Every structure is written in C-alpha cells, then in structure tokens.
Amino acid sequence: MLGTSLNSKCTILICLVTTMASATVVTRAWGQATAAEVHEKEAGLQEIVVTATRRETKLSDTPIAMSVLTADQIDNQRLVTLADLELSVPNFVFTEVTRQETFFSIRGTGVDNDTPGSDVGVSVFIDGVPRTGVHDTTPELFDLQSVEVLRGPQGTLFGRNTTGGAVIMRTIAPSFDPTFKGQVTYGNYNLVEVNGLATGPLISNVLAGKVSFLFHDRDGYVDNVVQHREEGREKSVSTRAQLLWLPGDDVKVTFGGEYLRDTSQARLGLLESTFVPSLFPNLQYGPDVTNAGTSPRASNTIVGLFANVDWTTALGTLTSITGYRSVTSGIFYAPLGDPTTELTADQSVKDRQYTEELHFASTLGGRFNWVGGLFYLHLNRLDDTFYTAFPVPGTAFSYAAPYGGTSAHDQEVLTTSKAAFGEATYSLLDGLDFTAGARYSWEHRSGHSEITPFEYSGPYAASWSAFTPKGTLSYKPNKQWLTYATVSKGFTSGGFDAGADTSLGLATPFKPETVINYELGVKVVGLDRRFSMDTAIFLADYTNLQRTAFDSNPAVNSYHTTNVGKARVKGIELEATYLPIDWLTLSANYAYTDAKYRDYNFTTTDGTVVSYAGNVVPQTPRQQVHVSGEVAIPWAVTGGTVLGGADYTYRSEIQFVDANDTPQVILDKTRINGFVNIHLGWRSANEKLMVNLFARDITNERALVSFPDFTPYFATLSEYGNPADHIYLTRYTPPRSFGVTFTVRY
C-alpha cells in the first residue's frame, strides 16, 4: 500500500537526505557515557547508569524496581513511541487514544481523563521537567540518551501524581566533540521518517550547541467505506535545540527549547458490536474500517523551554531546573464514526505550565549521603468542547437530544503546587544501607466549569496537602547481589469532575488518592557479568482511588472522575538478561498482577447501590510475558557487524470498566496473543554507517486498547434495553509494519 503520494514523498526524502549529507560536522564522538548509557565496555553485560535517585548510580546498585532502555536499544529495535515500550516493560500499559492524547497505567494506576480538573497517576519527566496533561506526554523517541520507567510510588523525589510510577527521559546533551547523526526510514503505508542530530563547539571549552529534528509522515490504513478513502494519515515535525555553557570549572548551564507540530488525523471512529442494530444494518466493524460520514481534523502544537544549572562544590552539587510548557490542541471530529454524523465535537485545549525545582545532592562517598530540595508548579489548563447533535429518529439518543441541539462542556483550572523534599542514606554496616526520605506537598486548585445550557459551577477552589515518606533497607554483600525492602507512600492530588450532572457536582472536589506500597526486591549480576536478574514483589494499598468512567447516557455523554474507595494491587516482576556467548544476548521479562477493588459501592442512575468489591481494576493485565534475542556477529566480507534480533510478547486480557461486565467476545480482543517483532541490519567497522531492516507485529495480532460503550447512539429503545446488545467505539494497536532505516554518523 504505497499510496498515490509516493512521488511527492520521494522528492521530500531526497531533499532531506541531500541537506543532511551537506552538514559540515566531522569527527565521531557518539560513545560519550552519560546518564543511563553504557558505563563500562568490559566483557560481559554492559553496566547501565541511571538517575532515578536524582544522581547517577549503577542500575545494579539502585534499590528501585525499574526498566531502562538505552539509545542503542531505541535505535536497533526501532522504538519510536511509548507504545513500543509497552511491549517490553513489565506492568506498563500505554493507551494511545490518538497521537495527541495518551494515557499511562503502571501497576494498575492511571486515570484515562483529559480534563483540566484531574491528574494521572503516572508522570513523565524530560530533562528533569515534568509534563502534565495527556496532550503533552507522548514525545517521539528520538534524540534520547535513555528512558527509565520507575515502577511503584515515587512521591519522595518526584512528587505529585506518581502513585503508579514515573517515566524519566534524558535527551542527548550538547558536546564539545563535533558529532552528526542522520537517519532516513521508509516503510509500508508510505512511511517516511527523517531525523538528524548535530552537536559541537561554538566557543572552545566554553559553549557547545546541539540541534535535532524529526519529520514523520505516513499514509492512513483505515478504509472509510462511506467516503471511499483511506483515513488515519500521520504527519508531524519536531525539533530540539540546546546550548551547553561552562562559565567556570564548577558551573554547568544547559539551555534548551523544543517545538512540535502534529496534524495527524485523530478519533476516526472504529466500531465493534455484539448485535446488528436495526437502524444501521450496513455498519462495518473491525480495526481497519470506519463508517464515518465526516473526517476528523486535528492539530497539536507544543513549545517547551528549560534551563538547568549545576553548581558543584566540595560538599555537593546545587541544581536548578526551570521549565516552561505550552500546549495548544484542537480537533473537530464525529465521535461516533457513523455514516449520518449524529454527533460532532469541536474541542480546544490550552495548557500553560511553569515549574521550578531547586535541590542539593551531597558528594557521594562516606557513610552518609543525602539530597534535598524545593519544588514549585504553576499550571493553567483550559478545555472547551462544543457538541452538536443530529440524532437519527428512533435511536435512544433521539429521545434525549433534539435535532440540531448543542451543548458546551467547558472547564478551566489553575493549579499551584509547592513541595519540600529530602532523602538520606546511611551505611549501617559495610553493604547494609538504610534510606529514609519524605516529601511535604501542598496544592491549590481554582477554576470554573460549565455544561451549557443547564449547569454552571461558578468559581470554585480547594486545597490539599500530603506527607509522603519512604524507607528502604538495602543489603549488598558483594558486587553480584543487592536485596532491598521498601515501604513508601504516594499521592495524587484531588480535583474537580468536569462531567458531573449537577451544578453542585461541578463545584464539589473529589479527594486525593493515596497509596502505601510494600516491596521486596533482588538484583543479581553473575557468571562473570554474563547474567543479570531483577525481581520485585510488591503489594500496594490504595485509599480514595481515583477512577474515570464514561457515561454513554446521551443526556450525559462524558467522563466522570470519582473516588471509588479502596483497592489492593499485588504482584511480581522479573527481568533477566543472559549473554551465553559474546555475540548473543537473551532477555526475558515477566509480570503477574492481581489488582482488585476492596471497597467500592457504585450508585446506578436509578439509585441502586452495587458493590464492585472483588472486581478487577481496569487497565491491569494479570500476566505479561516478553522474550527477546539479539545477535551481533562480525562479518569478515565487509569488515562490519551483522545485527539482528527478534522479540515476542504476550499479555492477558484487560478490563476497561469497573463493573467488569464487558462481553467476553470483546475482552478476547484486548489480549496480546503473540506480537512478534524482528530486525536485521549491518553496521560498518567504524560504526559510521548502518542499515536496519525491521518488521513489527509480523503476525498482525491486533489488540483492542480502548472501547467506550456508545450503544444508545445506534440502538432503538428496545435494543438499548437488552443487556446483551452493545456497540463500542474502539481503538486498536497499529497493523503490521515494515521498512528500512539508513543511519550515518560522523
């Protein structure tokens, strides 16, 4: 499916390649060792350095359950988005509703709601700056030094909204060694990707610069059977620029900026059904077909700025991290994906965020080490959505909404957050360390919400505070073993429900979510550094767990965020890597999770109270399995190295509603029953040239990742009253993809 735009894309491709080839940067310096990259080049598995404790430590010495991907892994395995990480990271669920709107779940926590009055339980940090709002949490994985996925509450060092965990990303820093990297990718569905990075000195030993960019364009693969066209085209441009300034031997300053423009089509309206609706007998269903009479239009523009200052003294390092984020997103779409366009939505999102963190980390060494700091966030979020209804006569929807009726759902919330935190480690005996930390957070929210023409909240405000301590006892008797036990507390702020069905409900805040996490972990490196294994057993007790549910009642048609009482999540995670011979690396990950509500009483629309205690927490698969193999074999014919690899992923079914009443025929589609990815490439002896062939999901095992119930918009009253009749608006994982990537480095 190369598409009719092949010639135009080839022209763009040639122009970009020519531009990259003319870059005047020389001399390779790609192997610089910084955070989360290779620490030692000795025989055996490579040591990885991470920053999960706000300082650089070896992964094998860090008593935190975490997964790390390096720049080489991202390149070799073609990990383009966080959706690609989901397959290989235990207990990490990534839901991509659109390229501009995504949600995370780690160990069963996460709120799939994009309204300004609520937050998620997993936070993303890039170069130390947090990203808030679901429209700003899906960066393309280019120009990255590493990605660290921290599992479990990270409330002490990373603060608010990390009850499930945190995703820490580090971009490649500017260097005084001139370096250039360029990549060109072409694949099926007429995929064209071009990215490049150039860095080098501007003033010798004083000022260095870096510029990187990514161009992404791919044709759609969804067949619109009504308009007779392909839908789902993706198109985006990203760029980053950074300056490294060394005004003195003890001061390092990094300035950075980024820009993203994404105009990919979003919310195409794919359907699945358990019956044939009498008013829509000709609807087609599946992951690659839409019945939409109206095509969506979307745009997402993100601007980010940051300044990091490190001042090193004899006692330690004082660090300042200043960040600014601006997100402007707009989309016009038909939510139902139906041929008659019963409903249209015009959404506008504006987020403006300023953050400042100041922390001091003592110099490592001796028996006592510590880090402490202050954090400040100022965030203004606005979400306006205007709906217009054109119901088909006879549908349940037609009895609730007049033809041509309109409704506006608006919410604007201003959030101010302040925190003080500290963590200290004391060596009780050789190899036996005790770490204690705590964070005090204070948060204030104010704003207003309207659901016209009936509900107006008026101005509202609320404040919350939380004390989130942590204690870890770790024992490392030798270089091979690390064991640890941790008790920690996490906190997700309270907020305001944008979908409440009364004016009072709009102005009434829901409570903060807290979690107490108990964890035992073991990390092993053995067999002359040819084997490593990280294992964690955990139990997390949630209080006032925040959950979001979609109410498909046409009179409501919105998501509600509420506190649902108590839940317990327990499980085990295992990650192992083995190097049986120098040219072969084998890896395996496994996760088992039991996540259930312990106390949850739900009140139905008719006033009946239903207990969901014992039900599975949504977005939490019981089992995940990932196995992979990588080879690197010298090829005497060319003097280079042949690189290859394959991986396999299994994930059990996922519940998406608290009632756990989704028909099994739909749940079966959420199972990842054998995703297989492969890649085969060649790298020159001087590592300046590389060619990589790739294929993802070669078995085309599509998995259902989102399916709110939209039955009343298609069903008659009698069909709507049948509990077995359902029509779902769906989102699937992408289809099989394959292509080739050319890389050049100097």
N, C-alpha and C positions, 0 to 999 in steps of 0.2 A: 504494500500500500504506500507507494511513493508519493502519490498526490500529484495534482496538476501544477503545484508551485515549485517543482524540482528545479527548473532552470533559474528562477529568481533566487532560490536559496543557494544554489551552487555559486552564483555570482557574488552573493554576500560572503560565502565561505572563502572564495578565492581572494576577495579584497581583504578580509580579516587576516588570512594567512600571510598575505604579502606584507601587511602592516607589521605583523609580529616578526616576520623574518628580517625586517629592516631595523629592528631595535639595535641600538648601539651599546648593548651591555655585554660584557665578556667576563670570563673567569668564573668558574663554578665554586659556590660556597653553600651548597644545599644541605650539607650534613651538620649544620650548626645544632648543638644539643641544647635545647631549652625545655620548657615545661612539657611534660608528658611525652617527650620524644625519647629516642634511644639514648641510654645513659652510658652503656659500656658496649664495646664492639668485640668483646671476647667471644670465644667459642661457646656454644650453647644458646639458650634463650636470651634475648636482649632485655636488659633491665630498663624499666619504664619509670620515669619521674613524673609525679603528679602534683597538683596544687590544691587538693581537697582540704588541707588543713591551713590554708592561707599562706603556706610557704612550700618550698619544693622539698618533697620527700620521695623515697622509693616506694613504688606501689606495693612491693612485698613487705615493707615496714609500716604501712599505713593501716591502722585498725578500723577500716571503714569498708562496708560492702559496696563495691563499685566496679564498673566496667570501663575500659579505656580503649579508644581507637586512635591510632597514630596517623600522621599524614600519609605514610606509605600504605597503610591499610585502606584508607579512604580512596587513594588513587587506584591501587591494584584491584580492589573489589568493586570499584565504581559505586561508592556510596555517595549519592547525590543529595538526598534529603533525609530528614529524621525518620521518614517512613522506612528507609533502608536499614536504619539502625534497629528498628523494632524486631527484625528477624533474629538478630544475634545477641541482643541484650536481655538477660533474664528479667521477667516481671516488668517489662516495659511495653506499654500499649500506646500506640500513636494513632489517633483518629484524624484523618485528613478529610474534613467536610468539603473544603475547597483548598486551592493552593494559598488562599489568603486567610483561611480560617481553620485552625487545627487545635486539637486537644490532646493532653497527655494523661496517662494514668501509670503510676508506679506503685506496685504492691496494693492495688485496689483503690487508690485515692485519686480523685480528679473530678472537677465539675465541668461538664460539657455545656457551658453557658457563656455567651459572648457579651453579656450586658455590662454596663459600667458599674453597677452596684454590687457585683460579685467578683470573686477571685478564684483561681485554680489552686490545687494543692501541690503543683509541681512548678518550679520556677526555672527560667533559662537565664544564664549569665554569659555574656560575651565580653572578654577582656575586663571582667570584673563588674560590668554594668548590667543590672537586672533588666529584663524585658517583661512588661506587663501587658495584658490584653492579648487575646487569641489571634489578633491580626499581626502580631509582631514577634511570634515565637517560632517561625519556620524559616530560618536563614538557609540559603543554599550552602552546601558543604564544600566550598572552595576557599582557597587561601586560609586553610586551617592548619595549625600545628597539632591540635589534639581535640578530642571530645571525651569528657569524663561524665559518666552517668552515675550519680551517687544515689543509692537506694536507702530508704528509711529517713526519718525526720532529720533535717539539717538546721534546726532552729537556732542553734547557738552561733555558728559562724556565718550562716547565710540568711537567717532571719525569717521574715514573713513568708507565708504561702509555700512552705517546703515540708509539709507534713508527709508527703509521699516521697519526696526526694528533690534533687536538683540536677540540672544539666549544665555542665561547665564547659565552655568553648574558649579556645585560645587561638587567635589569628597568628599568622607568621609575622614575626617582628621585623622592622626595618634593620638592615645590616650594612656595615661598612665594607663588606666584601661584595663587589658587584655581582649580581645574580639575575638570571632571567629564566622563566619557565613559561612555556606556552603549550596549550592543549587544544586539539580540534577533534570533535566527535561527530560521527554521522551514524544514524541508525534508522530502524524501521519507523513507520509513520512519519517519514521525512524529518527525523530529528536532526537538528543542527545545534551544536554547543561549541562555543569558543571561549576559552578563558586564558588569562595571562597574568603574570606577576613579574614586576621588575623592581629591584631594590639596589641601592648603592649609596656611596658617599656624596653629599652635597658640599660639605666642608670637612676636610680630612680630620677624622677623630673627634669631630665636634657635632656635625649634623648629618644624619642619613635619612633617606626618604624611601618610601615604598608605594607603588600603585598596583592595584589588581582590578580585574574586571571579569564579568561572566555574561555572555549572551546566550540565551536559551530560546529555542523556537521548535515547536513540534505540532504537526497536524493533529486534528481530532480523530478519535476512533469510534465515537458513538454515532450510530446510524439514526438520524431523525426521519422516521417513517412518515411523518406528516409533511415536513418541508422538503424532504428528499435531499438532504445534505448531511455532511459529517459535522458533528459538534464536538466541542471539548478542546479546541486549539489552546496551546500553552505558549505564552510569549512573555519574556521578562529580560530586563537588563539590570545588572548590579555592578557597583564599583565601590572600591575602598581606597583610601589614601591615608598614609601615616607618616609622621616625622618623628625621628628619634634625636633628641638634643641632649648632649652631655656637657653642661656648663662647667662641671668640675669633676674631680675624681670620685666624689661621694654622692653626686646627684645625677639622676637619670629622669628625663621627662619624655613622655610619649604623647603626641597629639594624634588624633585620628578622626576621620569622618567617613560616612558611607551613604550611599544613595541606592534605592531600589525602586524600580517601576515595573509593576506586574499587571498586564492587561489580559491575562488568561481568562477564558470562559469559565464560569463557575455556576454551581447549582443547576445542573442540567435537567433534573427531574427524571430519574430512573425508577421504575416501579417493580414490585413483586406482589403477588396476590395469592390468596388461598381459595378464591372463587372468581367466577366471571360475572362482573356487575351487569345487570340488565340494561342500564342506560349507557354503558360503554362496552359493548360486546366485542369490539375490534381492537382493544388495547393490546399492545405487545409488551412483554416483560423480559427482564434479563439485564446483565451488566453492560451490554454494548448497544442498547436500543432505547430511544426516548420517543414519546408521543407528543412532544411539546409543540404547540402551535406558535409559541413565542420563544425566541432565542435570547439567552441572558447576555448582558453587557456588564463588565466588571473592570475595576481598576484599583490598584493599591499602591500608594506612594509612601515610602518610608525614608526619613532623613535622620541620621544619628551622628552625634558628636561626642567625643570623650577626651579627657586629659588625665593621664596617670603620672604621678610624681613619686619617685622613690628617693629618700634621703637616708643614706647609710652612715651610721655612727658606730662607735666602739661597742655600744650597748645593744644595738639592733637597727632595724630599718623602719622608718616612718613612711607610710604610704598614703597618698591621697588619690581617690578615684572619683572623678567628676563625670557625669553623663547627662546627655540630653537626647530625648527620643521624640520624634514627631511622626504620627501615623495618620494618613488621610485615605479612607477607603470608601468606595461607592459601588453599589451593584443594583441593577434593575433586572428582575427575573420573575418568572412564573413559578411559584413554589411547588405546584402540583405536577408539573410536567405533562399536562393534559392537552388534548387537541383543541379544546374550546377556550382555553385560558380562563378558567373560572376565577382565578385569583392572581393579582400582580402585586409585587412588592418593590418598593424603591427605598433602599437603605443607604444611609450616610453615617460614617463613623469618623470621629476625630479624637485622637489621643495626643496629649502633650505631657511629657514627663521630664522631671529634673531630679537627679539623685546625686548625693554626695556621701562618700564614706571616707573616714579617716581612721587608720589603725596602725598600731605599732607592734612589730614582731621582734622578740628578743633574738640575739645571736644564738644559733644552735651550738650546743656544747655544754658540758657540765651536767649537773643532775636536775636543774630546774630551767624550764623554757616556758615562755608564755606569749600570748598575743591578746591585745585588747583594742577596742575601738568604738567609734560612734557612727551612726547611720541616719540619713535623712532622705525622705522621698516626698515630692510634691507632684501630684498627678491629677490631671483634669481629663475626664473621658465623657464623650457625648455620642449617643446612638439614637438616630432618628429613623424610623421605618414607617412608610406610608403604604397602606394596603387599599386596594380597590377590588371589589367583589363583582363577579358576573356569574352567579350560580346557575347551573343547569336545572331547569324546573324538574321537580320530583326527587332530587337528591336531598339527603338530610341537611346538607348545607343550605339549600334554598329556603328552608323553614326558619333559618336563623339569621340570614343576611339578605337584605333587599338588593335587587339588581342595580348595579351602579353605586352601591353603598361604599362608604370609605371609612377608614379608621387609621389613626396615627398612634404609634407606640413610641414615646419619646422618654429618654432618661439622660440626665446629666448629673455626674457625681464628681465632687472634688475630694481627693484623699490626701491627707497629710500623715506621714508615718515617721516616728522617731524611735531610735533604739540605742542602747549601750550594751556592749557585749565583751566577754573575756573568756579565755580558755588557757589553762596552765597544765603542764605535765611535769611530774616529779618522779625521778627514778628512786624507787624504794630500795631496790637491790639491783645488782647487775642483771639486766634483762627484764626486770619487773618494773613496769611504769604504771602510775596512776594519773589519769587525766580528768580534770574537773572543769566544767565550763557552765556559763549561764548567759542569758540574754533577757533584758527587760525591754519590751516593746510597748509603744503607745500609738494608737491610731485613731484618727478622727475623720469622719465622713459627713459630708453635707451635700444636698442637692435637691432635685425635684424630679417627679415622674408624672407623665400624663398618658392615658389611654383614651383618646377622644372618640366619640363625643361625650363619654359618660363619667370618666374617672380623672380626678385631679388630686395629686398628693399635697400640693402646696409645698413650701420649703420644709425640709427635714434635716436632722443632724443626729449623730450618735458617736460615742467614743468607746473604745475598748483598750484594755491593757492586758499583757500576758508576761509571765515569768517562765522561761523555758530553759531548764537546767539539763546538764548531761554529765554522766560519769562513765569512764572507761577504765577497766583494768586489763592491761596487756602484758603478755609474757613472751619473751623471745630468748629461749635458752641458747640458741646458736643462729647462724646465718640462714639455716634452712627452714626453721619453724617460727611462726607467730600465731599465738592464740589470744583471743580477746573476748571480753564480756562488756556489753554496753547497755546502759539504761538512759533513754533520752526522751525529751518531750518536744512536741511540735505544735504550731499554732497557725491557723488560717483565720484571717480577720472576718468579723461579721460584715453584714452588708444589707442591701435593700433589694427586694424582689421586684423586678420590672414587670412581671406578668401577673401580679396579684389582681384578684377580681373585684376589689373594692378600693375606694379612695383611702380608707384607713389602712388596708393591707399594703398599699404602695408606700405609705409613710412609716410602717412598722418594721423595724430591722429584724433580721434573723441573727442568731447567736454565732459567736466564733466557734470554730471547730478545733478541738484539741486531741492529741494522741499521745499515749505513753507507749514507748517501744522498748522491748526487751530483745537482746540479740547476743548470740554466741557465734564466734567466727574463728576459722582456722585458715591460715595461709601457709603453703608449703612450697619450697623450691628445692629440688633434689636431683639425684642422678647426674652430678656434675653440671647442674643448671640446664638439664635437658627436659625437666619435668616441672610443671607448676600446677598448683591447685588452690583455688579459693572457695571456701564453703561458708555459708552463713545460715543459721537457724534463727527465725525471728517470730515474735508474737507482738502484735500491735493492737491496743485497745483504744477505740475512738469514742469520744463523747461529743454529742451535738454534731454528728457527722452531717456535712452539707451535701445534699443531693439535688440534682436538677432533673425534672421530668417534663416531657412535652405533653400538654393537654390538647388533644385534637378536637375537642368540642368546638364547633365553628364559632360559638359565642366567645370563645377564649383565644384559641389558635396561638398559643405562646408557651414558652418555657417558664416553669416555676422553680425557684430555688428555696428550699426549706431545710430546717434541721430535722433529722429523722431519728434521733435518739442515739443508740449505741450500736457499735459493730466491732467484731474481732476478726483480724486478719493474721493468719499464721502460715508458716511455710518454710521451705528450704530452698536454697540456691547453690548451684555448683558450677564452677567454671574451671576447666582443665585444659592444659596445653602440653603436648609431648613432641619432642624432637628426636625420633628414633635414629635418624641419620641426618647428616648435615644439610641435605637438600630437601628434606620432607618435614613439614610441620602439621601436626594433627591437633584439632581442638574440638571440645565438646562442652556445651552448656545445657543445664537442666534446671527447671524451676517447678516446684509444686506449691500451690497456694490454695488455702482454704479460707475464703472470705465470706462471712455471713453476718447478717444483722442479728443483734441480740435483743434489741428493744426498739420496735418500730410499729407504731399504730397509725394507720392511714385512714383518713376520713373521706369517703366517697362523696359524689355530688348529691346523693340522696340522704346524706347524714349517717350512713352506716360506717361503723368503725371496723376496719380489717387489720389484723395483725400480720406483718411481714416478717416477724421474728423467725429466724431459721432460713430465710431466703438468701440466695447468693447475691453478693454485692455486684452490681453491673460492672462491665469492662474488666473483669478479672478472670482470665482463663485458669482452669485448675492445673493444667500441665503445659509446659513449653519445652521443646527439645530442639537443639541446634547443633549440628556436627559439620565439620569442615576439614578440608585438607589443602595444603599449599605446597607447591614444589618450586624449587629454584635450581636449575641444572645448567652448568656451564656447557656451552655449545662451541666446540673447537672450530667448526666450519666458519663461523662468523666472528669468533672471539668474544661473543657476548654471553648472555644468560637467557635461558628459556624459563619463563614464569607461567605458572598455571595453578588453577585451583577450582574447587567446587564446594558447595555447601548445601545442606538440606535442613528444612525447618518444618516442624510440626507444632501446632498449637490447638488445644482443645476448644470447644465452643465457648462463646461469650454471651452472657445475658446482657440485655440493654435496658430492661425496665425492672423496677423494683418488685413488681408483682410476680416476676418470673413466669408469666403466662404466655409468652410468645410461642406460637405453634412450632413443633419440632422440625417441620419441614423448612422453616425459616432459620431456626437455630443451626441446623446442619450446614447451612451456607456460610456461617461465621467461622467454621473450622478451617484452619490452615492445614491441609492434609497432604503435605509434601511439596512445599516450594523448593525448587532446585535452581540454583544459580551456578554458572560456570564462567571462567575467563581463561584465556590463553594469550600469552604475549612474549615479546622479546625485548631485552634491554641490552644496549651496546656495552662494551667493556669499560668505556669511560663514563657510562651512565648518562650520557648527553642525549641519547635517542631512545625512544621506547614506542612500541606498537602493542596495543592490547585489544584483543577481540573479546567481546562479552555477550552474554545472554542471561537474562533474568527471568525467572519463573518459566523455565523452558517447558514445563508440563502444563502451563496455563491454568493453574489451580487458583481461580479467582476466589477471594474471600469477601464476605459481606462485612463491612465495618461500621455501618450506620443505617438505622431503619426506623424512623419515627412513623407512627400509625396515622394514616390520612384517610381512613375508611369513610368518614361521613361526607367527604367531598365527591365520592364516586358512587356510594351505595344509596339505595332507596331506604325509607324508614324501616321497612320490614327486614331488608338485608342488614342494615346497621344494627338492628336488634338481635341478630343472630351472632352469638359469641364466637362462632367458628369462621365468620366472614371478616377478612382483613385485607386491606391494601396498604402497602408500606412504600414510603419514599426512601430509596436506597442509595448507598454509596459503596462501591466495590474497590478492591485493590486494582491497580493498573493491569492491563493484559501483558502477555509475553512481549519482551523487548529484546532487541539485539543490535549490535553495531560494532564500530571500531573506533578506537581513540589513538591519536598520534600525539606524542609528547616530545618536546625538545627542551633541553636545559643547557644553560651556559654559566 
